[in-house]
Amino acid sequence: MKKIIIALSVLLMLTLTACGSKGSEPKEEISVYNWGEYIDPSILKDFEKETGIKVNYSTYASNEDLYIKMTQSQEKYDVVVPSDYMIERLIKEDLVQEINFDNVENFKDVEENLKNPVFDPENKYSVPYFWGTLGIVYNKAQIKDKIDSWDALWNEKYKGQIVMYNSQRDTIGAALKRLGYSLNTTDPKELEAAKKSLIEQKPLVYAYLDDDGRDVVVQGDANLCIMYSGDALNMIMQNPDLDYVVPKEGSNIWYDSMVIPKNATNKEGAEKFINYILKPEVQAKNAEYCVGYTSPVKGVKELLPDEIKNSQVAYPDMDKLPPLEAFKDLGDAVKLYDRTWTEIIASND
């Protein structure tokens, strides 16, 4: 009888252990690291429901924050969404891996002009997420002059009405384009000229602001600002007196794209997520949530509400835009930009 009890006890323990093991089997997961407020949360739930893959989702505020996390943290991500110049840097430093496009069949629907970008010319590492332009938002009810040049931000007539972007590449880039230089120049003389022009402009500036600059202009406390096209359309929808222009001297065309870090723990899961994001219906849902940010996928425009699909801000006629440049990785020259920016911000003149 004692032997039977022991045998039954062992059998019960084995049964409980087996049940416990089955219940504790890890569910397939991916970790996604993206910009704040840059995805419709329902997309993550729908992806989990369709694939059974749990998404651990977290956000960052800048490309530089992302870079620090990828190089100095023990955390591992399966999908990250950097901008053009940062992708170029990650490729150079061997921090991202090639995508198996056999697992990303929806890439075929990406607009042809967005494939093989300058930062990933063979399109081995990246898939576009959103794209857009950089320009000027202005209050056409308050400003009657034609706004078509970066010069407007240096016009003394608008003293105290100008919000400058608290962003090194964007603001220095605007000054460089105004002077006829490349956004990616590493010529110290050209950067010195841009610095001098921005310091001279400072008495006209309402403030150097981050995303809060949007609210200042929407509310009418200032009348001009540098802004990304996605945010610009959002502002216009809140205040119809606002308009957006890409200055005639040229500007930035930006790309945020999905890449897979070298140390990703679930590459196939990452590719499933990237493929899912490229579905037209998913793109439409995301583009409507992130008002004004432009989908890279063919046909998505027609799935959007009229106020978005008919907007020249979100879906411009590319043939009518001035020359556009993507930001490139500056390499060691970033130190020159850092110094230039520090001197601009520190100036009280």
BAKOL-247528 format. One record per residue (C-alpha): residue number from 1; residue in one letter; x, z, y. Coordinates in steps of 0.02 Angstrom, whole numbers. Layout:
N
{node NUM, 'A', {X, Z, Y}}
...
//
This chain:
349
{node 1, 'M', {0, 0, 0}}
{node 2, 'K', {143, 45, 118}}
{node 3, 'K', {225, -124, 85}}
{node 4, 'I', {61, -211, 123}}
{node 5, 'I', {44, -117, 289}}
{node 6, 'I', {224, -162, 337}}
{node 7, 'A', {194, -344, 290}}
{node 8, 'L', {34, -350, 392}}
{node 9, 'S', {124, -268, 539}}
{node 10, 'V', {264, -397, 533}}
{node 11, 'L', {137, -538, 520}}
{node 12, 'L', {41, -469, 670}}
{node 13, 'M', {203, -456, 771}}
{node 14, 'L', {250, -634, 728}}
{node 15, 'T', {76, -695, 775}}
{node 16, 'L', {81, -603, 942}}
{node 17, 'T', {256, -668, 976}}
{node 18, 'A', {203, -846, 938}}
{node 19, 'C', {51, -830, 1052}}
{node 20, 'G', {157, -754, 1187}}
{node 21, 'S', {283, -895, 1172}}
{node 22, 'K', {149, -1027, 1186}}
{node 23, 'G', {71, -944, 1338}}
{node 24, 'S', {239, -927, 1426}}
{node 25, 'E', {293, -1107, 1403}}
{node 26, 'P', {348, -1166, 1575}}
{node 27, 'K', {230, -1290, 1657}}
{node 28, 'E', {315, -1448, 1721}}
{node 29, 'E', {358, -1426, 1904}}
{node 30, 'I', {439, -1515, 2050}}
{node 31, 'S', {501, -1445, 2214}}
{node 32, 'V', {463, -1547, 2370}}
{node 33, 'Y', {545, -1511, 2539}}
{node 34, 'N', {464, -1600, 2687}}
{node 35, 'W', {434, -1590, 2874}}
{node 36, 'G', {302, -1467, 2934}}
{node 37, 'E', {122, -1532, 2943}}
{node 38, 'Y', {174, -1696, 2864}}
{node 39, 'I', {56, -1711, 2716}}
{node 40, 'D', {-129, -1688, 2683}}
{node 41, 'P', {-130, -1531, 2572}}
{node 42, 'S', {-265, -1608, 2462}}
{node 43, 'I', {-139, -1741, 2407}}
{node 44, 'L', {-33, -1607, 2323}}
{node 45, 'K', {-184, -1537, 2232}}
{node 46, 'D', {-240, -1711, 2178}}
{node 47, 'F', {-65, -1751, 2113}}
{node 48, 'E', {-61, -1590, 2012}}
{node 49, 'K', {-233, -1628, 1940}}
{node 50, 'E', {-186, -1807, 1893}}
{node 51, 'T', {-14, -1772, 1819}}
{node 52, 'G', {-14, -1590, 1768}}
{node 53, 'I', {145, -1567, 1869}}
{node 54, 'K', {146, -1415, 1983}}
{node 55, 'V', {215, -1446, 2158}}
{node 56, 'N', {317, -1310, 2242}}
{node 57, 'Y', {306, -1366, 2423}}
{node 58, 'S', {407, -1303, 2571}}
{node 59, 'T', {446, -1368, 2746}}
{node 60, 'Y', {587, -1383, 2872}}
{node 61, 'A', {595, -1418, 3059}}
{node 62, 'S', {741, -1538, 3076}}
{node 63, 'N', {857, -1653, 2979}}
{node 64, 'E', {999, -1533, 3016}}
{node 65, 'D', {902, -1388, 2939}}
{node 66, 'L', {875, -1493, 2784}}
{node 67, 'Y', {1060, -1536, 2774}}
{node 68, 'I', {1112, -1354, 2786}}
{node 69, 'K', {988, -1308, 2648}}
{node 70, 'M', {1051, -1448, 2536}}
{node 71, 'T', {1235, -1405, 2559}}
{node 72, 'Q', {1238, -1216, 2580}}
{node 73, 'S', {1091, -1150, 2479}}
{node 74, 'Q', {1071, -1123, 2293}}
{node 75, 'E', {893, -1191, 2301}}
{node 76, 'K', {864, -1358, 2217}}
{node 77, 'Y', {737, -1489, 2268}}
{node 78, 'D', {671, -1640, 2176}}
{node 79, 'V', {606, -1737, 2327}}
{node 80, 'V', {660, -1722, 2509}}
{node 81, 'V', {605, -1828, 2658}}
{node 82, 'P', {748, -1852, 2783}}
{node 83, 'S', {760, -1977, 2925}}
{node 84, 'D', {865, -2136, 2926}}
{node 85, 'Y', {1032, -2071, 2991}}
{node 86, 'M', {1025, -1916, 2881}}
{node 87, 'I', {990, -2022, 2727}}
{node 88, 'E', {1145, -2123, 2769}}
{node 89, 'R', {1246, -1963, 2778}}
{node 90, 'L', {1175, -1896, 2614}}
{node 91, 'I', {1220, -2059, 2527}}
{node 92, 'K', {1398, -2055, 2596}}
{node 93, 'E', {1421, -1876, 2538}}
{node 94, 'D', {1350, -1912, 2364}}
{node 95, 'L', {1208, -1786, 2387}}
{node 96, 'V', {1069, -1900, 2327}}
{node 97, 'Q', {1047, -2004, 2170}}
{node 98, 'E', {985, -2178, 2132}}
{node 99, 'I', {800, -2196, 2099}}
{node 100, 'N', {741, -2278, 1939}}
{node 101, 'F', {619, -2401, 2015}}
{node 102, 'D', {547, -2438, 1842}}
{node 103, 'N', {458, -2272, 1870}}
{node 104, 'V', {405, -2317, 2047}}
{node 105, 'E', {304, -2474, 2015}}
{node 106, 'N', {204, -2452, 2177}}
{node 107, 'F', {362, -2491, 2275}}
{node 108, 'K', {310, -2673, 2257}}
{node 109, 'D', {175, -2640, 2388}}
{node 110, 'V', {296, -2580, 2522}}
{node 111, 'E', {305, -2697, 2673}}
{node 112, 'E', {450, -2818, 2648}}
{node 113, 'N', {525, -2783, 2820}}
{node 114, 'L', {544, -2599, 2772}}
{node 115, 'K', {643, -2634, 2614}}
{node 116, 'N', {835, -2634, 2613}}
{node 117, 'P', {850, -2535, 2775}}
{node 118, 'V', {1017, -2520, 2866}}
{node 119, 'F', {1043, -2343, 2803}}
{node 120, 'D', {1012, -2395, 2622}}
{node 121, 'P', {1047, -2582, 2620}}
{node 122, 'E', {1028, -2607, 2433}}
{node 123, 'N', {875, -2494, 2425}}
{node 124, 'K', {945, -2388, 2285}}
{node 125, 'Y', {910, -2215, 2353}}
{node 126, 'S', {758, -2212, 2466}}
{node 127, 'V', {572, -2253, 2476}}
{node 128, 'P', {486, -2254, 2647}}
{node 129, 'Y', {362, -2116, 2686}}
{node 130, 'F', {314, -2152, 2868}}
{node 131, 'W', {391, -2251, 3010}}
{node 132, 'G', {364, -2273, 3197}}
{node 133, 'T', {442, -2294, 3368}}
{node 134, 'L', {502, -2186, 3512}}
{node 135, 'G', {433, -2214, 3687}}
{node 136, 'I', {350, -2140, 3839}}
{node 137, 'V', {178, -2059, 3847}}
{node 138, 'Y', {107, -2058, 4023}}
{node 139, 'N', {-56, -2014, 4111}}
{node 140, 'K', {-124, -2179, 4175}}
{node 141, 'A', {-258, -2089, 4278}}
{node 142, 'Q', {-123, -2001, 4379}}
{node 143, 'I', {14, -2134, 4377}}
{node 144, 'K', {-42, -2300, 4448}}
{node 145, 'D', {126, -2388, 4439}}
{node 146, 'K', {164, -2498, 4289}}
{node 147, 'I', {264, -2397, 4163}}
{node 148, 'D', {373, -2512, 4058}}
{node 149, 'S', {550, -2444, 4081}}
{node 150, 'W', {652, -2289, 4045}}
{node 151, 'D', {681, -2290, 4234}}
{node 152, 'A', {511, -2206, 4254}}
{node 153, 'L', {587, -2044, 4190}}
{node 154, 'W', {716, -2052, 4331}}
{node 155, 'N', {591, -2094, 4469}}
{node 156, 'E', {592, -1962, 4606}}
{node 157, 'K', {408, -1999, 4638}}
{node 158, 'Y', {371, -1905, 4475}}
{node 159, 'K', {473, -1750, 4512}}
{node 160, 'G', {406, -1601, 4415}}
{node 161, 'Q', {296, -1713, 4307}}
{node 162, 'I', {426, -1765, 4177}}
{node 163, 'V', {446, -1680, 4007}}
{node 164, 'M', {608, -1722, 3917}}
{node 165, 'Y', {624, -1702, 3730}}
{node 166, 'N', {733, -1556, 3678}}
{node 167, 'S', {817, -1669, 3550}}
{node 168, 'Q', {998, -1724, 3561}}
{node 169, 'R', {987, -1898, 3484}}
{node 170, 'D', {819, -1944, 3563}}
{node 171, 'T', {857, -1891, 3742}}
{node 172, 'I', {1037, -1952, 3747}}
{node 173, 'G', {973, -2110, 3661}}
{node 174, 'A', {845, -2141, 3800}}
{node 175, 'A', {981, -2125, 3931}}
{node 176, 'L', {1095, -2242, 3835}}
{node 177, 'K', {961, -2376, 3816}}
{node 178, 'R', {919, -2362, 4002}}
{node 179, 'L', {1101, -2401, 4040}}
{node 180, 'G', {1105, -2548, 3919}}
{node 181, 'Y', {1203, -2462, 3780}}
{node 182, 'S', {1171, -2438, 3595}}
{node 183, 'L', {1083, -2283, 3530}}
{node 184, 'N', {1229, -2265, 3410}}
{node 185, 'T', {1374, -2288, 3529}}
{node 186, 'T', {1530, -2183, 3500}}
{node 187, 'D', {1615, -2244, 3660}}
{node 188, 'P', {1661, -2089, 3762}}
{node 189, 'K', {1639, -2184, 3926}}
{node 190, 'E', {1462, -2236, 3883}}
{node 191, 'L', {1416, -2060, 3829}}
{node 192, 'E', {1492, -1992, 3989}}
{node 193, 'A', {1382, -2111, 4089}}
{node 194, 'A', {1227, -2055, 3992}}
{node 195, 'K', {1273, -1873, 4020}}
{node 196, 'K', {1293, -1898, 4207}}
{node 197, 'S', {1126, -1987, 4220}}
{node 198, 'L', {1036, -1847, 4127}}
{node 199, 'I', {1118, -1713, 4234}}
{node 200, 'E', {1067, -1808, 4390}}
{node 201, 'Q', {890, -1818, 4322}}
{node 202, 'K', {870, -1632, 4288}}
{node 203, 'P', {798, -1585, 4460}}
{node 204, 'L', {653, -1703, 4421}}
{node 205, 'V', {615, -1627, 4251}}
{node 206, 'Y', {470, -1509, 4220}}
{node 207, 'A', {556, -1443, 4063}}
{node 208, 'Y', {653, -1488, 3907}}
{node 209, 'L', {527, -1451, 3768}}
{node 210, 'D', {504, -1474, 3581}}
{node 211, 'D', {335, -1515, 3505}}
{node 212, 'D', {250, -1401, 3632}}
{node 213, 'G', {283, -1539, 3759}}
{node 214, 'R', {133, -1629, 3683}}
{node 215, 'D', {13, -1494, 3741}}
{node 216, 'V', {87, -1489, 3915}}
{node 217, 'V', {51, -1674, 3942}}
{node 218, 'V', {-117, -1673, 3854}}
{node 219, 'Q', {-173, -1530, 3967}}
{node 220, 'G', {-114, -1622, 4123}}
{node 221, 'D', {22, -1500, 4173}}
{node 222, 'A', {147, -1645, 4169}}
{node 223, 'N', {117, -1832, 4167}}
{node 224, 'L', {262, -1914, 4073}}
{node 225, 'C', {360, -1871, 3916}}
{node 226, 'I', {470, -1946, 3781}}
{node 227, 'M', {371, -1948, 3620}}
{node 228, 'Y', {364, -2019, 3444}}
{node 229, 'S', {225, -2146, 3415}}
{node 230, 'G', {137, -2036, 3286}}
{node 231, 'D', {122, -1891, 3406}}
{node 232, 'A', {80, -2011, 3548}}
{node 233, 'L', {-79, -2074, 3464}}
{node 234, 'N', {-131, -1896, 3424}}
{node 235, 'M', {-110, -1853, 3609}}
{node 236, 'I', {-209, -2006, 3665}}
{node 237, 'M', {-352, -1959, 3548}}
{node 238, 'Q', {-356, -1788, 3631}}
{node 239, 'N', {-342, -1857, 3808}}
{node 240, 'P', {-399, -2039, 3835}}
{node 241, 'D', {-311, -2042, 4004}}
{node 242, 'L', {-145, -2052, 3912}}
{node 243, 'D', {-56, -2210, 3859}}
{node 244, 'Y', {105, -2253, 3766}}
{node 245, 'V', {239, -2383, 3797}}
{node 246, 'V', {401, -2433, 3712}}
{node 247, 'P', {518, -2466, 3862}}
{node 248, 'K', {578, -2643, 3890}}
{node 249, 'E', {763, -2595, 3877}}
{node 250, 'G', {732, -2556, 3693}}
{node 251, 'S', {714, -2397, 3593}}
{node 252, 'N', {722, -2314, 3423}}
{node 253, 'I', {629, -2369, 3267}}
{node 254, 'W', {632, -2221, 3149}}
{node 255, 'Y', {603, -2205, 2963}}
{node 256, 'D', {569, -2050, 2860}}
{node 257, 'S', {598, -2087, 2676}}
{node 258, 'M', {587, -1999, 2510}}
{node 259, 'V', {750, -1969, 2416}}
{node 260, 'I', {799, -1872, 2260}}
{node 261, 'P', {942, -1746, 2280}}
{node 262, 'K', {1089, -1759, 2160}}
{node 263, 'N', {1051, -1586, 2089}}
{node 264, 'A', {864, -1615, 2061}}
{node 265, 'T', {800, -1530, 1904}}
{node 266, 'N', {655, -1649, 1869}}
{node 267, 'K', {701, -1827, 1915}}
{node 268, 'E', {560, -1909, 1818}}
{node 269, 'G', {435, -1791, 1897}}
{node 270, 'A', {507, -1835, 2067}}
{node 271, 'E', {485, -2021, 2031}}
{node 272, 'K', {304, -1990, 1978}}
{node 273, 'F', {274, -1902, 2143}}
{node 274, 'I', {355, -2042, 2245}}
{node 275, 'N', {253, -2171, 2151}}
{node 276, 'Y', {93, -2072, 2181}}
{node 277, 'I', {126, -2058, 2368}}
{node 278, 'L', {137, -2248, 2378}}
{node 279, 'K', {-40, -2274, 2312}}
{node 280, 'P', {-142, -2358, 2451}}
{node 281, 'E', {-283, -2230, 2443}}
{node 282, 'V', {-157, -2088, 2452}}
{node 283, 'Q', {-66, -2173, 2595}}
{node 284, 'A', {-231, -2194, 2689}}
{node 285, 'K', {-276, -2011, 2666}}
{node 286, 'N', {-105, -1957, 2726}}
{node 287, 'A', {-101, -2077, 2875}}
{node 288, 'E', {-271, -2015, 2931}}
{node 289, 'Y', {-213, -1834, 2916}}
{node 290, 'C', {-47, -1869, 3005}}
{node 291, 'V', {-133, -1968, 3144}}
{node 292, 'G', {-27, -2107, 3217}}
{node 293, 'Y', {115, -2107, 3090}}
{node 294, 'T', {128, -2280, 3018}}
{node 295, 'S', {107, -2314, 2831}}
{node 296, 'P', {241, -2422, 2750}}
{node 297, 'V', {119, -2491, 2620}}
{node 298, 'K', {31, -2659, 2634}}
{node 299, 'G', {-156, -2655, 2663}}
{node 300, 'V', {-167, -2470, 2707}}
{node 301, 'K', {-204, -2510, 2889}}
{node 302, 'E', {-372, -2586, 2839}}
{node 303, 'L', {-423, -2425, 2751}}
{node 304, 'L', {-404, -2321, 2908}}
{node 305, 'P', {-532, -2275, 3044}}
{node 306, 'D', {-546, -2401, 3186}}
{node 307, 'E', {-461, -2288, 3314}}
{node 308, 'I', {-304, -2287, 3207}}
{node 309, 'K', {-299, -2461, 3131}}
{node 310, 'N', {-338, -2545, 3298}}
{node 311, 'S', {-206, -2445, 3391}}
{node 312, 'Q', {-51, -2536, 3454}}
{node 313, 'V', {34, -2366, 3451}}
{node 314, 'A', {21, -2342, 3263}}
{node 315, 'Y', {12, -2524, 3209}}
{node 316, 'P', {98, -2628, 3344}}
{node 317, 'D', {128, -2814, 3345}}
{node 318, 'M', {312, -2808, 3300}}
{node 319, 'D', {345, -2978, 3380}}
{node 320, 'K', {294, -2907, 3549}}
{node 321, 'L', {404, -2752, 3544}}
{node 322, 'P', {573, -2744, 3634}}
{node 323, 'P', {734, -2731, 3531}}
{node 324, 'L', {730, -2579, 3418}}
{node 325, 'E', {874, -2485, 3335}}
{node 326, 'A', {874, -2358, 3195}}
{node 327, 'F', {984, -2206, 3218}}
{node 328, 'K', {1142, -2212, 3114}}
{node 329, 'D', {1251, -2073, 3047}}
{node 330, 'L', {1383, -2038, 3179}}
{node 331, 'G', {1514, -1965, 3064}}
{node 332, 'D', {1646, -1866, 3159}}
{node 333, 'A', {1578, -1935, 3323}}
{node 334, 'V', {1434, -1811, 3309}}
{node 335, 'K', {1553, -1686, 3388}}
{node 336, 'L', {1560, -1796, 3542}}
{node 337, 'Y', {1369, -1796, 3550}}
{node 338, 'D', {1365, -1607, 3524}}
{node 339, 'R', {1482, -1580, 3670}}
{node 340, 'T', {1386, -1702, 3779}}
{node 341, 'W', {1222, -1616, 3740}}
{node 342, 'T', {1293, -1442, 3772}}
{node 343, 'E', {1354, -1497, 3943}}
{node 344, 'I', {1185, -1574, 3986}}
{node 345, 'I', {1087, -1420, 3938}}
{node 346, 'A', {1210, -1301, 4024}}
{node 347, 'S', {1205, -1399, 4187}}
{node 348, 'N', {1103, -1323, 4329}}
{node 349, 'D', {1123, -1472, 4444}}
//
